[in-house]
Amino acid sequence: MTRRILIVGYGAFGALHAAAWSRLPGVALRVADPDAGARDRAVADGIAATHVFGTMSEALQDADLVDIVSPPHSHADEAAMALRAGLPVLLEKPATRTRAEAARLADLAGAIPVQVNMILRAHPLTLRARDLLTEGAIGRLVAMCGDFSGWKRMRADSSLIQNDGVHFLDLMRHLARSPIVGVDASATAHLGGPVADDIRIDTRHASGVRGELRLGLLRGGLVADSVVPGAMTRKELLLCGDGGILHLDYNRNRLTHAPARYALQPGGWHPVPGPLTTEDVPDLTTMSLLSSVFAAFLEALDKGAPPLCDLAEGAVALAGVTDAIAVSLARTARPLTPVAPDLEAAK
């Protein structure tokens, strides 16, 4: 069968989605975008002019599945429109701006499949890490440390937390197999602008696992970003167990496994490292990863299986976490504990 895929929003990511969809068999693309320039680009990219629409409402009549890649502020309304038409939805992150919007979508969706586009869940490093955790390769998971930062343009329509942070917040929940139940967050504007350029988020999961996540600009990056051309970033997640660590580098597409055992001695714990091993994922691109995510959604539709990341986790729960982070950031900063002056210097 041929599925008519309606891409809502044809900016840079909309065009990327179109190219990724085109890799799959049995797909016919449609585009809806109110911007005439975007529609012209879609036609220039090979989408028939008769399949390019100025409004989503007229395009819905010629669609079997809706892929929403528009600016975040319009996600909730556009997803609701598609769901009212009874169509499955692939929803780019951040799925919604608030938990209330996410909850309304979940109620509206009912049994209609919706997949939030948390592509790192489908990344081979994530799949391998899940297997290694299940096998007990690092013992009991106790902590996670994430760094999604670097020299990458900040977006006016989405914060560092919504644009970058949600990927790792979701990933931490996914790998811990446990929801986030508490957060503590702090932010600094080192560059003096109106927007925070360095954010730290500490998480506590229902299982007791603790996490920390850094977002921002100033630490820079040593590797070309895997998604945004010209950016240099860090996309690294460290999984710490009582039997070693797993280090996942999503820019270099490399997993490092370092087993260890901890021997209790009078002075505390003595680590005994084991042999370090690395695994690389060759020839992986954002395009191929997106295609695999889209293929997984189509397979879920055909088999009636759950999507890779549903509204409950990718929208409702995640919006609850970002709402809690916003509350934490708005609190009065805790004062630093002063350090006693050096006695010699004070003489």
Secondary structure as UniProt FT lines:
FT   STRAND          3..8
FT   HELIX           12..21
FT   TURN            22..23
FT   TURN            25..26
FT   STRAND          27..32
FT   HELIX           36..44
FT   TURN            45..46
FT   HELIX           49..51
FT   STRAND          52..53
FT   HELIX           56..59
FT   HELIX           60..62
FT   STRAND          65..68
FT   HELIX           72..74
FT   HELIX           75..84
FT   TURN            85..86
FT   STRAND          89..91
FT   HELIX           99..109
FT   TURN            110..111
FT   STRAND          114..116
FT   HELIX           119..122
FT   HELIX           124..135
FT   TURN            136..138
FT   STRAND          141..151
FT   HELIX           161..165
FT   HELIX           166..176
FT   STRAND          180..188
FT   TURN            190..191
FT   STRAND          198..205
FT   TURN            206..207
FT   STRAND          210..216
FT   TURN            218..219
FT   STRAND          223..224
FT   TURN            229..230
FT   STRAND          232..241
FT   TURN            242..243
FT   STRAND          244..249
FT   TURN            250..253
FT   STRAND          254..265
FT   TURN            266..267
FT   STRAND          268..273
FT   STRAND          277..280
FT   TURN            282..283
FT   HELIX           286..303
FT   HELIX           312..317
FT   HELIX           318..330
FT   HELIX           343..346
//
